[in-house]
């Protein structure tokens, strides 16, 4: 089957929260999460309002957003971040991924795959890595893996949620060249692994946004930068401080007539300098969305909320 690899898609899957809340299981190694000081009902209301606002804003820019409602049981406080359990590809393949937190594993829903097929998308094969959970081996989708789909490179920062061997297996299955490194953040004076690659880097069609300060190993840093340069990406650097404001957690999408946009949170946008904004806007306009509750409690931002649909139409 011949297919064209594109970096962006016009179609995004988003999961509408029904009981969004702070997840203590993921907070063990997600240092971006903050404990709540409001009751769960208020938090769910805020999260739903932020979610709806984001969906509306994306649709207003011509992005085709498919929303699926979460189920009240089993309780999945993080279901709003579907990009960790599913990836879809232009060759009609789907990847399903093993999740670190036990209470996130029920986010993988077969009915969502059926729903995509009912909406005219073609799924020819499913590569399911989720059995690795039994071995305590994890790879959390496009949280763990940043894809340069056109040049067939896959970037991964190793962490308790991103296993090297499984990542290499993914690269073999989906035909990507692996770019492996370690990315750290300072937590209580210690350098700790960043939980997901997609909080410290974003690869778009002609540029990449990356916090190079997190890659402590000089050789690894050089390998990442030279691969980005070799694939003709302009490197837009962010600081570790900006990364904490989710300035690495962004996604380039397509709107009306193939117009490209970079989606980020308002928090991330506010952390950028005028120069960085100009660097990005040279390539495409920005869509910023206001999602403070989701960011603070979930420890994930705009990119995590969007699972890209690259599947061909049946």
Secondary structure, 3 states (H helix, E strand, C coil): CCCCCCCCCCEEEEEECCCCCCCCCHHHCCCCCCCCCCCHHHHHHHHHHHHHHHHHHHHHCCCEEEEEECCCCCCCCCCCCHHHCEEECCCCEEEECCCCCHHHHHHCCHHHHHHHHHCCECCCEEEECHHHHHHCCCECHHHHEEEECCCCEEEEECECCECHHHHHHHHHHHCCEEEEECCEEEECCEEEECCCHHHCEEECCCEEEECHHHCCCHHHHHHHHHHHHHCCCEEEECCHHHHHCCCCCCEEEECHHHCEEEEEEHHHHHHCCHHHHHHHHCCCEEEEECCHHHHHHHCCCCHHHCEECCCCEC
